[in-house]
């Protein structure tokens, strides 16, 4: 017999698939419904997994996901709402970073520091530099000050730094403590998928239009949000 969480997982995957189909075949009217529905489904899945027992961290997670839902809606609207959508996702990432940092410190206090932490820290720092180089060389438009408003370019840069920083700290939560649960790997996986999704989005929007790239943007985005939800629940001890 399938338990409630199993049904919730099936429901999330079905909504994901339907939204990917609407993007693939440009069913714009359905996309206005299914894109927000996917994020709502993730929130409900997470609450179901947590048994609808709220604590401070879970409330912050729901807040971050709700802000992401608002970002989804803004990006469905006209281009003038792009900065609003970007700002919404930026706020969500800042909340994610705060929660990850808090969980990281709690894990270090409980399990101690990994003996290989220095190597992992160097690797994480190198990854951050690599992501920023990728951002400025492959994603950022040529002569951005001439091709986009200063506010937009500044906002995009801040977002790139924050998102890449989130990838780094999500890696540290599974490398810095002496112990971690395997499902917590969903956290860095989700953060990396988020970076990949937003990199494709930025390249398509600011550098060069790529046919059918929107499908892959949505696939990686949905899997990122779902992975982050699973990873944070693991960090809270809900999923072991």
LOGU-279357 format. One record per residue (C-alpha): residue number from 1; residue in one letter; chain; x, y, z. Coordinates in nm, 2 decimals. Each point is the difference from the previous one (the first is absolute). Layout:
REM residues N
<rec n="NUM" res="a" chain="A" xx="X" yy="Y" zz="Z"/>
...
***
This chain:
REM residues 240
<rec n="1" res="x" chain="A" xx="0.00" yy="0.00" zz="0.00"/>
<rec n="2" res="x" chain="A" xx="0.14" yy="0.34" zz="-0.10"/>
<rec n="3" res="x" chain="A" xx="0.03" yy="0.24" zz="0.29"/>
<rec n="4" res="x" chain="A" xx="-0.09" yy="0.37" zz="-0.02"/>
<rec n="5" res="x" chain="A" xx="0.36" yy="0.10" zz="-0.07"/>
<rec n="6" res="x" chain="A" xx="0.01" yy="-0.24" zz="-0.29"/>
<rec n="7" res="x" chain="A" xx="-0.32" yy="0.14" zz="-0.15"/>
<rec n="8" res="x" chain="A" xx="0.14" yy="0.35" zz="0.05"/>
<rec n="9" res="x" chain="A" xx="0.32" yy="-0.09" zz="-0.17"/>
<rec n="10" res="x" chain="A" xx="-0.19" yy="-0.15" zz="-0.30"/>
<rec n="11" res="x" chain="A" xx="-0.21" yy="0.32" zz="-0.01"/>
<rec n="12" res="x" chain="A" xx="0.31" yy="0.22" zz="-0.01"/>
<rec n="13" res="x" chain="A" xx="0.16" yy="-0.20" zz="-0.28"/>
<rec n="14" res="x" chain="A" xx="-0.33" yy="0.00" zz="-0.21"/>
<rec n="15" res="x" chain="A" xx="-0.02" yy="0.38" zz="0.03"/>
<rec n="16" res="x" chain="A" xx="0.37" yy="0.03" zz="-0.09"/>
<rec n="17" res="x" chain="A" xx="-0.06" yy="-0.21" zz="-0.31"/>
<rec n="18" res="x" chain="A" xx="-0.31" yy="0.19" zz="-0.10"/>
<rec n="19" res="x" chain="A" xx="0.18" yy="0.34" zz="0.03"/>
<rec n="20" res="x" chain="A" xx="0.30" yy="-0.13" zz="-0.20"/>
<rec n="21" res="x" chain="A" xx="-0.25" yy="-0.10" zz="-0.28"/>
<rec n="22" res="x" chain="A" xx="-0.16" yy="0.35" zz="0.01"/>
<rec n="23" res="x" chain="A" xx="0.34" yy="0.16" zz="-0.04"/>
<rec n="24" res="x" chain="A" xx="0.11" yy="-0.24" zz="-0.27"/>
<rec n="25" res="x" chain="A" xx="-0.31" yy="0.06" zz="-0.21"/>
<rec n="26" res="x" chain="A" xx="-0.05" yy="0.37" zz="0.10"/>
<rec n="27" res="x" chain="A" xx="-0.34" yy="-0.05" zz="0.16"/>
<rec n="28" res="x" chain="A" xx="0.03" yy="0.35" zz="0.16"/>
<rec n="29" res="x" chain="A" xx="-0.35" yy="0.01" zz="0.16"/>
<rec n="30" res="x" chain="A" xx="0.07" yy="-0.33" zz="0.18"/>
<rec n="31" res="x" chain="A" xx="0.34" yy="0.11" zz="0.10"/>
<rec n="32" res="x" chain="A" xx="-0.15" yy="0.29" zz="0.20"/>
<rec n="33" res="x" chain="A" xx="-0.17" yy="-0.26" zz="0.21"/>
<rec n="34" res="x" chain="A" xx="0.25" yy="-0.29" zz="0.01"/>
<rec n="35" res="x" chain="A" xx="0.32" yy="0.20" zz="0.08"/>
<rec n="36" res="x" chain="A" xx="-0.14" yy="0.13" zz="0.33"/>
<rec n="37" res="x" chain="A" xx="-0.17" yy="-0.33" zz="0.06"/>
<rec n="38" res="x" chain="A" xx="0.34" yy="-0.18" zz="-0.01"/>
<rec n="39" res="x" chain="A" xx="0.14" yy="0.22" zz="0.28"/>
<rec n="40" res="x" chain="A" xx="-0.32" yy="-0.03" zz="0.21"/>
<rec n="41" res="x" chain="A" xx="0.03" yy="-0.38" zz="-0.04"/>
<rec n="42" res="x" chain="A" xx="0.36" yy="0.00" zz="0.13"/>
<rec n="43" res="x" chain="A" xx="-0.11" yy="0.20" zz="0.30"/>
<rec n="44" res="x" chain="A" xx="-0.29" yy="-0.24" zz="0.08"/>
<rec n="45" res="x" chain="A" xx="0.23" yy="-0.29" zz="-0.05"/>
<rec n="46" res="x" chain="A" xx="0.25" yy="0.14" zz="0.25"/>
<rec n="47" res="x" chain="A" xx="-0.27" yy="0.07" zz="0.25"/>
<rec n="48" res="x" chain="A" xx="-0.14" yy="-0.35" zz="-0.04"/>
<rec n="49" res="x" chain="A" xx="0.35" yy="-0.15" zz="0.05"/>
<rec n="50" res="x" chain="A" xx="0.03" yy="0.21" zz="0.32"/>
<rec n="51" res="x" chain="A" xx="-0.34" yy="-0.13" zz="0.12"/>
<rec n="52" res="x" chain="A" xx="-0.12" yy="0.36" zz="0.00"/>
<rec n="53" res="x" chain="A" xx="0.20" yy="0.06" zz="0.32"/>
<rec n="54" res="x" chain="A" xx="0.13" yy="0.35" zz="-0.02"/>
<rec n="55" res="x" chain="A" xx="0.31" yy="0.14" zz="0.16"/>
<rec n="56" res="x" chain="A" xx="0.21" yy="0.31" zz="-0.06"/>
<rec n="57" res="x" chain="A" xx="0.22" yy="-0.15" zz="-0.27"/>
<rec n="58" res="x" chain="A" xx="-0.29" yy="-0.16" zz="-0.19"/>
<rec n="59" res="x" chain="A" xx="-0.19" yy="0.33" zz="0.01"/>
<rec n="60" res="x" chain="A" xx="0.31" yy="0.17" zz="-0.16"/>
<rec n="61" res="x" chain="A" xx="0.02" yy="-0.27" zz="-0.26"/>
<rec n="62" res="x" chain="A" xx="-0.37" yy="0.06" zz="-0.09"/>
<rec n="63" res="x" chain="A" xx="0.07" yy="0.37" zz="-0.01"/>
<rec n="64" res="x" chain="A" xx="0.30" yy="-0.05" zz="-0.24"/>
<rec n="65" res="x" chain="A" xx="-0.21" yy="-0.23" zz="-0.23"/>
<rec n="66" res="x" chain="A" xx="-0.29" yy="0.24" zz="0.01"/>
<rec n="67" res="x" chain="A" xx="0.23" yy="0.28" zz="-0.11"/>
<rec n="68" res="x" chain="A" xx="0.11" yy="-0.23" zz="-0.28"/>
<rec n="69" res="x" chain="A" xx="-0.36" yy="-0.05" zz="-0.10"/>
<rec n="70" res="x" chain="A" xx="-0.03" yy="0.38" zz="-0.02"/>
<rec n="71" res="x" chain="A" xx="0.31" yy="0.00" zz="-0.22"/>
<rec n="72" res="x" chain="A" xx="-0.16" yy="-0.26" zz="-0.23"/>
<rec n="73" res="x" chain="A" xx="-0.31" yy="0.22" zz="-0.04"/>
<rec n="74" res="x" chain="A" xx="0.21" yy="0.31" zz="-0.07"/>
<rec n="75" res="x" chain="A" xx="0.20" yy="-0.17" zz="-0.27"/>
<rec n="76" res="x" chain="A" xx="-0.32" yy="-0.11" zz="-0.17"/>
<rec n="77" res="x" chain="A" xx="-0.10" yy="0.36" zz="-0.04"/>
<rec n="78" res="x" chain="A" xx="0.14" yy="0.26" zz="-0.24"/>
<rec n="79" res="x" chain="A" xx="0.38" yy="0.07" zz="0.00"/>
<rec n="80" res="x" chain="A" xx="-0.05" yy="0.31" zz="0.21"/>
<rec n="81" res="x" chain="A" xx="-0.06" yy="-0.24" zz="0.30"/>
<rec n="82" res="x" chain="A" xx="0.33" yy="-0.18" zz="-0.05"/>
<rec n="83" res="x" chain="A" xx="0.19" yy="0.19" zz="0.27"/>
<rec n="84" res="x" chain="A" xx="-0.29" yy="-0.07" zz="0.24"/>
<rec n="85" res="x" chain="A" xx="0.03" yy="-0.37" zz="-0.07"/>
<rec n="86" res="x" chain="A" xx="0.38" yy="0.02" zz="0.03"/>
<rec n="87" res="x" chain="A" xx="-0.04" yy="0.18" zz="0.34"/>
<rec n="88" res="x" chain="A" xx="-0.25" yy="-0.26" zz="0.12"/>
<rec n="89" res="x" chain="A" xx="0.24" yy="-0.29" zz="-0.08"/>
<rec n="90" res="x" chain="A" xx="0.29" yy="0.20" zz="0.16"/>
<rec n="91" res="x" chain="A" xx="-0.19" yy="0.03" zz="0.32"/>
<rec n="92" res="x" chain="A" xx="-0.08" yy="-0.37" zz="-0.01"/>
<rec n="93" res="x" chain="A" xx="0.37" yy="-0.09" zz="-0.04"/>
<rec n="94" res="x" chain="A" xx="0.10" yy="0.22" zz="0.29"/>
<rec n="95" res="x" chain="A" xx="-0.25" yy="-0.19" zz="0.22"/>
<rec n="96" res="x" chain="A" xx="0.14" yy="-0.33" zz="-0.13"/>
<rec n="97" res="x" chain="A" xx="0.35" yy="0.12" zz="0.08"/>
<rec n="98" res="x" chain="A" xx="-0.10" yy="0.10" zz="0.35"/>
<rec n="99" res="x" chain="A" xx="-0.17" yy="-0.34" zz="0.07"/>
<rec n="100" res="x" chain="A" xx="0.30" yy="-0.19" zz="-0.15"/>
<rec n="101" res="x" chain="A" xx="0.24" yy="0.20" zz="0.21"/>
<rec n="102" res="x" chain="A" xx="-0.20" yy="-0.07" zz="0.32"/>
<rec n="103" res="x" chain="A" xx="-0.02" yy="-0.37" zz="-0.08"/>
<rec n="104" res="x" chain="A" xx="0.37" yy="-0.01" zz="-0.08"/>
<rec n="105" res="x" chain="A" xx="0.09" yy="0.15" zz="0.34"/>
<rec n="106" res="x" chain="A" xx="-0.23" yy="-0.24" zz="0.18"/>
<rec n="107" res="x" chain="A" xx="0.15" yy="-0.30" zz="-0.18"/>
<rec n="108" res="x" chain="A" xx="0.35" yy="0.11" zz="0.08"/>
<rec n="109" res="x" chain="A" xx="-0.09" yy="0.04" zz="0.37"/>
<rec n="110" res="x" chain="A" xx="-0.15" yy="-0.35" zz="0.00"/>
<rec n="111" res="x" chain="A" xx="0.25" yy="-0.20" zz="-0.21"/>
<rec n="112" res="x" chain="A" xx="0.31" yy="0.21" zz="0.00"/>
<rec n="113" res="x" chain="A" xx="0.20" yy="0.11" zz="-0.31"/>
<rec n="114" res="x" chain="A" xx="0.11" yy="-0.24" zz="-0.27"/>
<rec n="115" res="x" chain="A" xx="0.37" yy="-0.07" zz="-0.01"/>
<rec n="116" res="x" chain="A" xx="0.00" yy="0.07" zz="-0.37"/>
<rec n="117" res="x" chain="A" xx="-0.19" yy="0.33" zz="0.04"/>
<rec n="118" res="x" chain="A" xx="0.30" yy="0.22" zz="-0.12"/>
<rec n="119" res="x" chain="A" xx="0.01" yy="-0.18" zz="-0.33"/>
<rec n="120" res="x" chain="A" xx="-0.38" yy="0.02" zz="-0.05"/>
<rec n="121" res="x" chain="A" xx="0.01" yy="0.37" zz="0.09"/>
<rec n="122" res="x" chain="A" xx="0.27" yy="0.06" zz="-0.27"/>
<rec n="123" res="x" chain="A" xx="-0.21" yy="-0.19" zz="-0.25"/>
<rec n="124" res="x" chain="A" xx="-0.31" yy="0.20" zz="0.09"/>
<rec n="125" res="x" chain="A" xx="0.19" yy="0.32" zz="-0.04"/>
<rec n="126" res="x" chain="A" xx="0.13" yy="-0.11" zz="-0.34"/>
<rec n="127" res="x" chain="A" xx="-0.35" yy="-0.09" zz="-0.10"/>
<rec n="128" res="x" chain="A" xx="-0.13" yy="0.35" zz="0.10"/>
<rec n="129" res="x" chain="A" xx="0.27" yy="0.16" zz="-0.21"/>
<rec n="130" res="x" chain="A" xx="-0.07" yy="-0.23" zz="-0.30"/>
<rec n="131" res="x" chain="A" xx="-0.38" yy="0.08" zz="0.02"/>
<rec n="132" res="x" chain="A" xx="0.07" yy="0.38" zz="0.00"/>
<rec n="133" res="x" chain="A" xx="0.24" yy="-0.04" zz="-0.29"/>
<rec n="134" res="x" chain="A" xx="-0.27" yy="-0.19" zz="-0.19"/>
<rec n="135" res="x" chain="A" xx="-0.25" yy="0.27" zz="0.09"/>
<rec n="136" res="x" chain="A" xx="0.21" yy="0.29" zz="-0.13"/>
<rec n="137" res="x" chain="A" xx="0.15" yy="-0.17" zz="-0.31"/>
<rec n="138" res="x" chain="A" xx="-0.28" yy="-0.22" zz="-0.13"/>
<rec n="139" res="x" chain="A" xx="-0.32" yy="0.14" zz="0.15"/>
<rec n="140" res="x" chain="A" xx="0.05" yy="0.37" zz="0.04"/>
<rec n="141" res="x" chain="A" xx="-0.08" yy="0.19" zz="-0.32"/>
<rec n="142" res="x" chain="A" xx="0.28" yy="0.19" zz="-0.19"/>
<rec n="143" res="x" chain="A" xx="0.02" yy="0.36" zz="0.11"/>
<rec n="144" res="x" chain="A" xx="-0.29" yy="-0.04" zz="0.25"/>
<rec n="145" res="x" chain="A" xx="0.00" yy="0.37" zz="0.08"/>
<rec n="146" res="x" chain="A" xx="-0.09" yy="0.08" zz="-0.36"/>
<rec n="147" res="x" chain="A" xx="-0.25" yy="-0.28" zz="-0.05"/>
<rec n="148" res="x" chain="A" xx="-0.20" yy="0.01" zz="0.33"/>
<rec n="149" res="x" chain="A" xx="-0.10" yy="0.25" zz="0.26"/>
<rec n="150" res="x" chain="A" xx="0.24" yy="0.05" zz="0.29"/>
<rec n="151" res="x" chain="A" xx="-0.25" yy="-0.12" zz="0.26"/>
<rec n="152" res="x" chain="A" xx="-0.07" yy="-0.32" zz="-0.19"/>
<rec n="153" res="x" chain="A" xx="0.37" yy="-0.08" zz="-0.05"/>
<rec n="154" res="x" chain="A" xx="0.08" yy="0.08" zz="0.37"/>
<rec n="155" res="x" chain="A" xx="-0.29" yy="-0.23" zz="0.11"/>
<rec n="156" res="x" chain="A" xx="0.11" yy="-0.28" zz="-0.23"/>
<rec n="157" res="x" chain="A" xx="0.36" yy="0.02" zz="0.14"/>
<rec n="158" res="x" chain="A" xx="-0.12" yy="0.00" zz="0.36"/>
<rec n="159" res="x" chain="A" xx="-0.22" yy="-0.30" zz="-0.07"/>
<rec n="160" res="x" chain="A" xx="0.28" yy="-0.19" zz="-0.16"/>
<rec n="161" res="x" chain="A" xx="0.23" yy="0.05" zz="0.30"/>
<rec n="162" res="x" chain="A" xx="-0.27" yy="-0.10" zz="0.25"/>
<rec n="163" res="x" chain="A" xx="-0.11" yy="-0.31" zz="-0.20"/>
<rec n="164" res="x" chain="A" xx="0.36" yy="-0.12" zz="-0.04"/>
<rec n="165" res="x" chain="A" xx="0.06" yy="0.06" zz="0.37"/>
<rec n="166" res="x" chain="A" xx="-0.30" yy="-0.21" zz="0.08"/>
<rec n="167" res="x" chain="A" xx="0.15" yy="-0.28" zz="-0.21"/>
<rec n="168" res="x" chain="A" xx="0.32" yy="0.02" zz="0.20"/>
<rec n="169" res="x" chain="A" xx="-0.16" yy="0.00" zz="0.35"/>
<rec n="170" res="x" chain="A" xx="-0.23" yy="-0.29" zz="-0.11"/>
<rec n="171" res="x" chain="A" xx="0.32" yy="-0.20" zz="-0.07"/>
<rec n="172" res="x" chain="A" xx="0.15" yy="0.09" zz="0.33"/>
<rec n="173" res="x" chain="A" xx="-0.30" yy="-0.14" zz="0.19"/>
<rec n="174" res="x" chain="A" xx="0.09" yy="-0.35" zz="-0.13"/>
<rec n="175" res="x" chain="A" xx="0.38" yy="0.04" zz="0.02"/>
<rec n="176" res="x" chain="A" xx="0.07" yy="0.21" zz="0.31"/>
<rec n="177" res="x" chain="A" xx="-0.17" yy="-0.22" zz="0.27"/>
<rec n="178" res="x" chain="A" xx="0.16" yy="-0.33" zz="0.09"/>
<rec n="179" res="x" chain="A" xx="-0.33" yy="-0.17" zz="-0.08"/>
<rec n="180" res="x" chain="A" xx="-0.31" yy="0.06" zz="-0.21"/>
<rec n="181" res="x" chain="A" xx="-0.30" yy="-0.20" zz="-0.12"/>
<rec n="182" res="x" chain="A" xx="0.01" yy="-0.11" zz="-0.37"/>
<rec n="183" res="x" chain="A" xx="-0.33" yy="0.18" zz="-0.09"/>
<rec n="184" res="x" chain="A" xx="0.16" yy="0.33" zz="0.09"/>
<rec n="185" res="x" chain="A" xx="0.19" yy="-0.03" zz="-0.33"/>
<rec n="186" res="x" chain="A" xx="-0.32" yy="0.13" zz="-0.15"/>
<rec n="187" res="x" chain="A" xx="0.09" yy="0.34" zz="0.13"/>
<rec n="188" res="x" chain="A" xx="0.32" yy="0.05" zz="-0.22"/>
<rec n="189" res="x" chain="A" xx="-0.17" yy="-0.18" zz="-0.28"/>
<rec n="190" res="x" chain="A" xx="-0.29" yy="0.24" zz="0.01"/>
<rec n="191" res="x" chain="A" xx="0.22" yy="0.30" zz="0.03"/>
<rec n="192" res="x" chain="A" xx="0.21" yy="-0.11" zz="-0.30"/>
<rec n="193" res="x" chain="A" xx="-0.32" yy="-0.07" zz="-0.21"/>
<rec n="194" res="x" chain="A" xx="-0.12" yy="0.35" zz="0.10"/>
<rec n="195" res="x" chain="A" xx="0.32" yy="0.15" zz="-0.13"/>
<rec n="196" res="x" chain="A" xx="-0.02" yy="-0.20" zz="-0.33"/>
<rec n="197" res="x" chain="A" xx="-0.37" yy="0.10" zz="-0.05"/>
<rec n="198" res="x" chain="A" xx="0.07" yy="0.37" zz="0.06"/>
<rec n="199" res="x" chain="A" xx="0.31" yy="0.00" zz="-0.21"/>
<rec n="200" res="x" chain="A" xx="-0.20" yy="-0.14" zz="-0.29"/>
<rec n="201" res="x" chain="A" xx="-0.26" yy="0.26" zz="0.06"/>
<rec n="202" res="x" chain="A" xx="0.25" yy="0.29" zz="0.01"/>
<rec n="203" res="x" chain="A" xx="0.18" yy="-0.13" zz="-0.31"/>
<rec n="204" res="x" chain="A" xx="-0.33" yy="-0.02" zz="-0.19"/>
<rec n="205" res="x" chain="A" xx="-0.12" yy="0.34" zz="0.12"/>
<rec n="206" res="x" chain="A" xx="0.32" yy="0.21" zz="-0.02"/>
<rec n="207" res="x" chain="A" xx="0.25" yy="-0.17" zz="-0.23"/>
<rec n="208" res="x" chain="A" xx="-0.16" yy="-0.21" zz="-0.27"/>
<rec n="209" res="x" chain="A" xx="-0.35" yy="-0.15" zz="-0.05"/>
<rec n="210" res="x" chain="A" xx="0.01" yy="-0.38" zz="0.00"/>
<rec n="211" res="x" chain="A" xx="-0.30" yy="-0.19" zz="-0.15"/>
<rec n="212" res="x" chain="A" xx="-0.18" yy="-0.23" zz="0.24"/>
<rec n="213" res="x" chain="A" xx="0.23" yy="0.09" zz="0.29"/>
<rec n="214" res="x" chain="A" xx="-0.30" yy="0.10" zz="0.22"/>
<rec n="215" res="x" chain="A" xx="-0.08" yy="-0.37" zz="0.04"/>
<rec n="216" res="x" chain="A" xx="0.34" yy="-0.07" zz="0.16"/>
<rec n="217" res="x" chain="A" xx="-0.02" yy="0.31" zz="0.20"/>
<rec n="218" res="x" chain="A" xx="-0.33" yy="-0.12" zz="0.16"/>
<rec n="219" res="x" chain="A" xx="0.12" yy="-0.36" zz="0.04"/>
<rec n="220" res="x" chain="A" xx="0.31" yy="0.10" zz="0.19"/>
<rec n="221" res="x" chain="A" xx="-0.19" yy="0.27" zz="0.20"/>
<rec n="222" res="x" chain="A" xx="-0.27" yy="-0.24" zz="0.12"/>
<rec n="223" res="x" chain="A" xx="0.25" yy="-0.27" zz="0.09"/>
<rec n="224" res="x" chain="A" xx="0.20" yy="0.27" zz="0.18"/>
<rec n="225" res="x" chain="A" xx="-0.29" yy="0.11" zz="0.22"/>
<rec n="226" res="x" chain="A" xx="-0.11" yy="-0.36" zz="0.07"/>
<rec n="227" res="x" chain="A" xx="0.36" yy="-0.10" zz="0.09"/>
<rec n="228" res="x" chain="A" xx="0.04" yy="0.30" zz="0.23"/>
<rec n="229" res="x" chain="A" xx="-0.32" yy="-0.09" zz="0.18"/>
<rec n="230" res="x" chain="A" xx="0.11" yy="-0.36" zz="0.05"/>
<rec n="231" res="x" chain="A" xx="0.35" yy="0.12" zz="0.11"/>
<rec n="232" res="x" chain="A" xx="-0.13" yy="0.24" zz="0.25"/>
<rec n="233" res="x" chain="A" xx="-0.24" yy="-0.25" zz="0.14"/>
<rec n="234" res="x" chain="A" xx="0.30" yy="-0.24" zz="0.04"/>
<rec n="235" res="x" chain="A" xx="0.19" yy="0.27" zz="0.18"/>
<rec n="236" res="x" chain="A" xx="-0.29" yy="0.03" zz="0.24"/>
<rec n="237" res="x" chain="A" xx="-0.01" yy="-0.37" zz="0.06"/>
<rec n="238" res="x" chain="A" xx="-0.34" yy="-0.05" zz="-0.17"/>
<rec n="239" res="x" chain="A" xx="0.15" yy="-0.21" zz="-0.28"/>
<rec n="240" res="x" chain="A" xx="0.28" yy="-0.23" zz="0.10"/>
***
